[in-house]
Amino acid sequence: MHNFQNLVIWKKAINLVEDIYRLTLKFPEDEKYGLTSQIRRCAVSIPSNVAEGVGRNTEGEFKNFLGIASGSSNELFSQLILSEKLGFIAETDLKPILNKLEEIQKTNYTLIKKFTK
């Protein structure tokens, strides 16, 4: 397989994680072990699953881990929308992050389709 560090999807996902960590620094302190933690874990899960999938033995296993990354990205999307509704994130801060997340989702979907026969 590939070196995961060379994959565009992994690079984009790592950049998203950085953005998520900066964004969640603004969340209320009482959400530290709640939504803040969950959002960060979902974000970290995306590049982590891409990397783990690359390290597996077959394309089918890689595809499975891309599927897990897809699930994490959808979970993250939902949590970010909820955070905006709760007033933890301004719409102006949320939009660029959601745009990056959607780009990652499209890239991931394209990769999954590549391994679907």
N, CA, C and O atoms as a DFTB+ gen file, in Angstrom:
468 C
 N C O
     1  1       0.835      -1.199       0.000
     2  2       0.000       0.000       0.000
     3  2       0.879       1.263       0.000
     4  3       2.091       1.202      -0.211
     5  1       0.245       2.366       0.236
     6  2       0.891       3.676       0.179
     7  2       1.477       4.078       1.528
     8  3       1.172       3.495       2.568
     9  1       2.304       5.068       1.470
    10  2       2.721       5.753       2.682
    11  2       1.599       6.732       3.008
    12  3       1.347       7.658       2.237
    13  1       0.928       6.542       4.129
    14  2      -0.245       7.360       4.443
    15  2       0.062       8.848       4.479
    16  3      -0.822       9.662       4.212
    17  1       1.287       9.220       4.802
    18  2       1.641      10.633       4.884
    19  2       1.630      11.315       3.519
    20  3       1.622      12.544       3.439
    21  1       1.629      10.530       2.451
    22  2       1.578      11.092       1.105
    23  2       0.154      11.230       0.580
    24  3      -0.060      11.842      -0.466
    25  1      -0.816      10.674       1.288
    26  2      -2.200      10.725       0.822
    27  2      -2.809      12.104       1.073
    28  3      -2.711      12.648       2.172
    29  1      -3.431      12.650       0.052
    30  2      -4.075      13.963       0.157
    31  2      -5.140      13.951       1.246
    32  3      -5.242      14.906       2.016
    33  1      -5.933      12.887       1.325
    34  2      -6.998      12.829       2.319
    35  2      -6.424      12.876       3.737
    36  3      -6.998      13.521       4.614
    37  1      -5.313      12.208       3.963
    38  2      -4.701      12.213       5.291
    39  2      -4.192      13.617       5.641
    40  3      -4.379      14.091       6.761
    41  1      -3.552      14.271       4.675
    42  2      -3.040      15.629       4.909
    43  2      -4.183      16.595       5.222
    44  3      -4.082      17.403       6.145
    45  1      -5.267      16.508       4.453
    46  2      -6.417      17.382       4.699
    47  2      -7.037      17.101       6.061
    48  3      -7.439      18.023       6.771
    49  1      -7.110      15.830       6.417
    50  2      -7.704      15.462       7.705
    51  2      -6.847      15.931       8.873
    52  3      -7.383      16.359       9.895
    53  1      -5.545      15.859       8.739
    54  2      -4.652      16.358       9.799
    55  2      -4.839      17.864       9.969
    56  3      -4.885      18.361      11.094
    57  1      -4.947      18.589       8.859
    58  2      -5.184      20.035       8.940
    59  2      -6.521      20.336       9.605
    60  3      -6.638      21.295      10.369
    61  1      -7.528      19.519       9.316
    62  2      -8.834      19.697       9.952
    63  2      -8.730      19.487      11.461
    64  3      -9.334      20.233      12.233
    65  1      -7.979      18.491      11.881
    66  2      -7.812      18.236      13.321
    67  2      -7.209      19.460      14.002
    68  3      -7.648      19.852      15.083
    69  1      -6.219      20.055      13.380
    70  2      -5.630      21.280      13.946
    71  2      -6.697      22.364      14.110
    72  3      -6.777      23.016      15.151
    73  1      -7.504      22.546      13.082
    74  2      -8.576      23.547      13.138
    75  2      -9.581      23.235      14.239
    76  3     -10.034      24.131      14.951
    77  1      -9.920      21.973      14.370
    78  2     -10.896      21.553      15.382
    79  2     -10.359      21.828      16.788
    80  3     -11.092      22.320      17.647
    81  1      -9.110      21.519      17.020
    82  2      -8.532      21.767      18.345
    83  2      -8.537      23.265      18.667
    84  3      -8.847      23.659      19.791
    85  1      -8.197      24.089      17.688
    86  2      -8.224      25.538      17.923
    87  2      -9.647      26.030      18.178
    88  3      -9.881      26.853      19.062
    89  1     -10.580      25.523      17.403
    90  2     -11.977      25.926      17.539
    91  2     -12.546      25.536      18.903
    92  3     -13.231      26.334      19.542
    93  1     -12.269      24.337      19.339
    94  2     -12.855      23.859      20.596
    95  2     -12.201      24.472      21.833
    96  3     -12.713      24.314      22.941
    97  1     -11.096      25.158      21.659
    98  2     -10.516      25.898      22.795
    99  2     -11.476      26.983      23.289
   100  3     -11.394      27.417      24.438
   101  1     -12.384      27.413      22.414
   102  2     -13.343      28.468      22.745
   103  2     -14.603      27.927      23.414
   104  3     -15.446      28.710      23.852
   105  1     -14.749      26.608      23.503
   106  2     -15.948      26.014      24.089
   107  2     -15.977      26.259      25.601
   108  3     -14.934      26.467      26.219
   109  1     -17.162      26.234      26.185
   110  2     -17.265      26.407      27.643
   111  2     -16.475      25.330      28.391
   112  3     -16.383      24.187      27.943
   113  1     -15.923      25.707      29.507
   114  2     -15.120      24.783      30.319
   115  2     -15.922      23.556      30.741
   116  3     -15.370      22.460      30.840
   117  1     -17.214      23.730      30.990
   118  2     -18.012      22.578      31.441
   119  2     -18.295      21.576      30.314
   120  3     -18.890      20.527      30.561
   121  1     -17.879      21.884      29.094
   122  2     -17.998      20.941      27.978
   123  2     -16.683      20.198      27.714
   124  3     -16.583      19.412      26.772
   125  1     -15.684      20.455      28.552
   126  2     -14.364      19.871      28.352
   127  2     -14.412      18.348      28.211
   128  3     -13.730      17.779      27.358
   129  1     -15.212      17.697      29.039
   130  2     -15.294      16.239      29.008
   131  2     -16.544      15.756      28.284
   132  3     -16.841      14.561      28.276
   133  1     -17.265      16.673      27.686
   134  2     -18.471      16.340      26.939
   135  2     -18.251      16.520      25.458
   136  3     -17.508      15.774      24.821
   137  1     -18.908      17.518      24.929
   138  2     -18.889      17.753      23.488
   139  2     -17.488      18.074      22.966
   140  3     -17.122      17.623      21.880
   141  1     -16.717      18.826      23.702
   142  2     -15.350      19.154      23.269
   143  2     -14.541      17.885      23.039
   144  3     -13.913      17.719      21.993
   145  1     -14.562      17.003      24.013
   146  2     -13.821      15.745      23.910
   147  2     -14.327      14.894      22.756
   148  3     -13.532      14.330      22.004
   149  1     -15.641      14.799      22.612
   150  2     -16.220      13.976      21.557
   151  2     -15.871      14.514      20.165
   152  3     -15.537      13.746      19.263
   153  1     -15.948      15.812      20.001
   154  2     -15.607      16.432      18.718
   155  2     -14.144      16.173      18.374
   156  3     -13.821      15.823      17.239
   157  1     -13.279      16.342      19.340
   158  2     -11.856      16.113      19.086
   159  2     -11.581      14.654      18.739
   160  3     -10.789      14.370      17.841
   161  1     -12.229      13.727      19.443
   162  2     -12.015      12.308      19.155
   163  2     -12.505      11.942      17.759
   164  3     -11.857      11.169      17.054
   165  1     -13.638      12.491      17.360
   166  2     -14.146      12.224      16.004
   167  2     -13.180      12.757      14.956
   168  3     -12.885      12.082      13.969
   169  1     -12.697      13.960      15.177
   170  2     -11.769      14.568      14.215
   171  2     -10.491      13.741      14.099
   172  3     -10.020      13.475      12.993
   173  1      -9.937      13.339      15.222
   174  2      -8.705      12.550      15.230
   175  2      -8.927      11.184      14.578
   176  3      -8.015      10.627      13.967
   177  1     -10.122      10.658      14.708
   178  2     -10.446       9.354      14.146
   179  2     -10.315       9.315      12.620
   180  3      -9.990       8.272      12.052
   181  1     -10.563      10.430      11.969
   182  2     -10.550      10.440      10.502
   183  2      -9.147      10.142       9.951
   184  3      -8.994       9.157       9.229
   185  1      -8.125      10.940      10.255
   186  2      -6.798      10.606       9.714
   187  2      -6.228       9.324      10.319
   188  3      -5.446       8.626       9.674
   189  1      -6.619       9.016      11.549
   190  2      -6.121       7.796      12.186
   191  2      -6.604       6.553      11.454
   192  3      -5.831       5.618      11.243
   193  1      -7.868       6.534      11.069
   194  2      -8.395       5.377      10.348
   195  2      -7.847       5.283       8.938
   196  3      -7.635       4.183       8.428
   197  1      -7.617       6.418       8.302
   198  2      -6.975       6.389       6.987
   199  2      -5.582       5.767       7.119
   200  3      -5.208       4.894       6.335
   201  1      -4.828       6.218       8.106
   202  2      -3.473       5.698       8.316
   203  2      -3.501       4.208       8.656
   204  3      -2.696       3.435       8.137
   205  1      -4.417       3.811       9.519
   206  2      -4.491       2.402       9.891
   207  2      -4.878       1.540       8.689
   208  3      -4.341       0.449       8.497
   209  1      -5.808       2.038       7.889
   210  2      -6.226       1.288       6.716
   211  2      -5.104       1.071       5.724
   212  3      -4.996       0.001       5.126
   213  1      -4.269       2.081       5.545
   214  2      -3.124       1.958       4.638
   215  2      -2.184       0.862       5.118
   216  3      -1.560       0.172       4.312
   217  1      -2.088       0.709       6.416
   218  2      -1.176      -0.287       6.981
   219  2      -1.697      -1.711       6.952
   220  3      -0.980      -2.634       7.337
   221  1      -2.913      -1.910       6.510
   222  2      -3.497      -3.251       6.441
   223  2      -3.036      -3.985       5.190
   224  3      -2.395      -3.402       4.315
   225  1      -3.369      -5.271       5.115
   226  2      -2.827      -6.129       4.062
   227  2      -3.573      -6.092       2.736
   228  3      -2.992      -6.399       1.695
   229  1      -4.847      -5.724       2.756
   230  2      -5.616      -5.791       1.511
   231  2      -6.356      -4.482       1.251
   232  3      -6.558      -3.672       2.156
   233  1      -6.754      -4.296       0.000
   234  2      -7.553      -3.126      -0.353
   235  2      -8.911      -3.174       0.337
   236  3      -9.471      -2.134       0.684
   237  1      -9.438      -4.377       0.534
   238  2     -10.709      -4.525       1.232
   239  2     -10.630      -4.023       2.667
   240  3     -11.558      -3.381       3.158
   241  1      -9.523      -4.315       3.335
   242  2      -9.338      -3.823       4.703
   243  2      -9.192      -2.304       4.700
   244  3      -9.740      -1.615       5.561
   245  1      -8.447      -1.793       3.724
   246  2      -8.297      -0.342       3.604
   247  2      -9.666       0.309       3.408
   248  3      -9.980       1.313       4.047
   249  1     -10.468      -0.265       2.528
   250  2     -11.815       0.255       2.280
   251  2     -12.647       0.257       3.565
   252  3     -13.396       1.201       3.819
   253  1     -12.519      -0.786       4.365
   254  2     -13.251      -0.848       5.624
   255  2     -12.870       0.309       6.547
   256  3     -13.741       0.925       7.162
   257  1     -11.593       0.599       6.645
   258  2     -11.151       1.705       7.497
   259  2     -11.564       3.059       6.929
   260  3     -11.810       4.001       7.683
   261  1     -11.641       3.161       5.603
   262  2     -12.173       4.389       5.004
   263  2     -13.643       4.552       5.373
   264  3     -14.121       5.669       5.572
   265  1     -14.349       3.442       5.463
   266  2     -15.741       3.485       5.899
   267  2     -15.878       3.972       7.331
   268  3     -16.797       4.727       7.650
   269  1     -14.979       3.548       8.181
   270  2     -14.981       4.018       9.571
   271  2     -14.687       5.513       9.611
   272  3     -15.318       6.254      10.366
   273  1     -13.727       5.957       8.796
   274  2     -13.412       7.388       8.715
   275  2     -14.622       8.172       8.230
   276  3     -14.877       9.283       8.695
   277  1     -15.364       7.595       7.299
   278  2     -16.584       8.236       6.801
   279  2     -17.610       8.405       7.919
   280  3     -18.220       9.465       8.056
   281  1     -17.794       7.367       8.706
   282  2     -18.713       7.452       9.838
   283  2     -18.292       8.515      10.834
   284  3     -19.127       9.263      11.343
   285  1     -17.004       8.584      11.111
   286  2     -16.492       9.605      12.036
   287  2     -16.706      11.005      11.489
   288  3     -17.009      11.928      12.245
   289  1     -16.551      11.173      10.177
   290  2     -16.740      12.500       9.591
   291  2     -18.209      12.921       9.675
   292  3     -18.502      14.094       9.910
   293  1     -19.122      11.990       9.488
   294  2     -20.540      12.319       9.632
   295  2     -20.896      12.651      11.078
   296  3     -21.669      13.571      11.345
   297  1     -20.327      11.898      11.996
   298  2     -20.546      12.173      13.420
   299  2     -20.012      13.558      13.773
   300  3     -20.669      14.321      14.482
   301  1     -18.825      13.878      13.277
   302  2     -18.220      15.188      13.521
   303  2     -19.088      16.295      12.960
   304  3     -19.304      17.313      13.618
   305  1     -19.585      16.104      11.749
   306  2     -20.447      17.100      11.110
   307  2     -21.656      17.403      12.005
   308  3     -21.996      18.564      12.234
   309  1     -22.289      16.351      12.499
   310  2     -23.467      16.518      13.362
   311  2     -23.122      17.257      14.653
   312  3     -23.871      18.129      15.095
   313  1     -22.009      16.912      15.241
   314  2     -21.605      17.545      16.496
   315  2     -21.250      19.022      16.301
   316  3     -21.501      19.848      17.179
   317  1     -20.675      19.341      15.165
   318  2     -20.356      20.743      14.879
   319  2     -21.634      21.557      14.684
   320  3     -21.731      22.684      15.169
   321  1     -22.608      20.995      13.979
   322  2     -23.894      21.680      13.803
   323  2     -24.550      21.903      15.169
   324  3     -25.052      22.991      15.451
   325  1     -24.541      20.873      16.008
   326  2     -25.105      21.004      17.353
   327  2     -24.383      22.089      18.141
   328  3     -25.022      22.879      18.836
   329  1     -23.082      22.135      18.042
   330  2     -22.294      23.144      18.762
   331  2     -22.663      24.557      18.328
   332  3     -22.703      25.477      19.145
   333  1     -22.931      24.718      17.044
   334  2     -23.357      26.029      16.552
   335  2     -24.742      26.376      17.095
   336  3     -24.986      27.514      17.496
   337  1     -25.647      25.400      17.108
   338  2     -26.994      25.627      17.627
   339  2     -26.984      25.966      19.115
   340  3     -27.828      26.726      19.590
   341  1     -26.026      25.397      19.850
   342  2     -25.905      25.670      21.282
   343  2     -25.164      26.974      21.570
   344  3     -25.066      27.394      22.723
   345  1     -24.646      27.610      20.524
   346  2     -23.957      28.878      20.696
   347  2     -22.481      28.766      21.036
   348  3     -21.859      29.751      21.434
   349  1     -21.911      27.565      20.881
   350  2     -20.489      27.379      21.177
   351  2     -19.614      27.817      20.009
   352  3     -18.444      28.150      20.197
   353  1     -20.189      27.816      18.786
   354  2     -19.450      28.170      17.579
   355  2     -20.264      29.202      16.812
   356  3     -21.472      29.048      16.636
   357  1     -19.597      30.247      16.361
   358  2     -20.251      31.218      15.480
   359  2     -20.346      30.634      14.080
   360  3     -19.472      29.878      13.654
   361  1     -21.396      30.982      13.375
   362  2     -21.584      30.481      12.009
   363  2     -20.392      30.823      11.128
   364  3     -20.000      30.031      10.271
   365  1     -19.819      31.999      11.340
   366  2     -18.666      32.423      10.525
   367  2     -17.433      31.553      10.785
   368  3     -16.597      31.384       9.898
   369  1     -17.320      31.006      11.989
   370  2     -16.212      30.098      12.304
   371  2     -16.508      28.678      11.825
   372  3     -15.600      27.929      11.464
   373  1     -17.779      28.325      11.827
   374  2     -18.178      26.968      11.473
   375  2     -18.090      26.698       9.972
   376  3     -17.644      25.627       9.560
   377  1     -18.505      27.644       9.169
   378  2     -18.612      27.419       7.720
   379  2     -17.310      26.934       7.076
   380  3     -17.343      25.957       6.328
   381  1     -16.160      27.582       7.338
   382  2     -14.932      27.090       6.696
   383  2     -14.551      25.676       7.146
   384  3     -13.981      24.907       6.372
   385  1     -14.865      25.344       8.380
   386  2     -14.545      23.999       8.879
   387  2     -15.450      22.973       8.207
   388  3     -14.990      21.903       7.809
   389  1     -16.733      23.298       8.082
   390  2     -17.644      22.376       7.406
   391  2     -17.268      22.209       5.938
   392  3     -17.415      21.122       5.379
   393  1     -16.788      23.273       5.314
   394  2     -16.326      23.171       3.919
   395  2     -15.148      22.207       3.808
   396  3     -15.101      21.389       2.889
   397  1     -14.200      22.298       4.736
   398  2     -13.057      21.384       4.739
   399  2     -13.519      19.952       4.977
   400  3     -13.037      19.019       4.336
   401  1     -14.453      19.788       5.899
   402  2     -14.964      18.460       6.210
   403  2     -15.684      17.852       5.003
   404  3     -15.519      16.667       4.712
   405  1     -16.469      18.651       4.314
   406  2     -17.158      18.159       3.118
   407  2     -16.165      17.757       2.034
   408  3     -16.389      16.776       1.325
   409  1     -15.090      18.490       1.900
   410  2     -14.054      18.155       0.924
   411  2     -13.407      16.811       1.276
   412  3     -13.147      15.987       0.399
   413  1     -13.156      16.608       2.550
   414  2     -12.596      15.332       3.008
   415  2     -13.589      14.204       2.746
   416  3     -13.197      13.122       2.309
   417  1     -14.866      14.447       3.008
   418  2     -15.885      13.425       2.772
   419  2     -15.954      13.045       1.289
   420  3     -16.082      11.866       0.958
   421  1     -15.870      14.016       0.416
   422  2     -15.895      13.736      -1.027
   423  2     -14.671      12.924      -1.446
   424  3     -14.782      11.968      -2.213
   425  1     -13.518      13.309      -0.942
   426  2     -12.289      12.578      -1.257
   427  2     -12.380      11.143      -0.745
   428  3     -11.985      10.203      -1.435
   429  1     -12.898      10.985       0.454
   430  2     -13.043       9.658       1.046
   431  2     -14.016       8.803       0.230
   432  3     -13.753       7.628      -0.023
   433  1     -15.126       9.392      -0.174
   434  2     -16.118       8.681      -0.969
   435  2     -15.504       8.207      -2.289
   436  3     -15.756       7.086      -2.732
   437  1     -14.699       9.067      -2.908
   438  2     -14.035       8.703      -4.166
   439  2     -13.087       7.531      -3.947
   440  3     -13.030       6.617      -4.770
   441  1     -12.354       7.551      -2.857
   442  2     -11.450       6.426      -2.549
   443  2     -12.221       5.136      -2.301
   444  3     -11.828       4.074      -2.783
   445  1     -13.303       5.225      -1.559
   446  2     -14.118       4.037      -1.287
   447  2     -14.647       3.455      -2.596
   448  3     -14.623       2.241      -2.795
   449  1     -15.123       4.319      -3.482
   450  2     -15.645       3.854      -4.773
   451  2     -14.546       3.170      -5.601
   452  3     -14.817       2.234      -6.353
   453  1     -13.323       3.644      -5.455
   454  2     -12.196       3.053      -6.190
   455  2     -12.012       1.582      -5.806
   456  3     -11.618       0.764      -6.638
   457  1     -12.297       1.253      -4.553
   458  2     -12.115      -0.120      -4.085
   459  2     -13.387      -0.947      -4.143
   460  3     -13.398      -2.102      -3.716
   461  1     -14.461      -0.366      -4.669
   462  2     -15.707      -1.094      -4.812
   463  2     -15.759      -1.668      -6.221
   464  3     -15.670      -0.944      -7.213
   465  1     -15.902      -2.952      -6.280
   466  2     -15.899      -3.616      -7.593
   467  2     -17.277      -4.019      -7.990
   468  3     -17.469      -4.591      -9.063
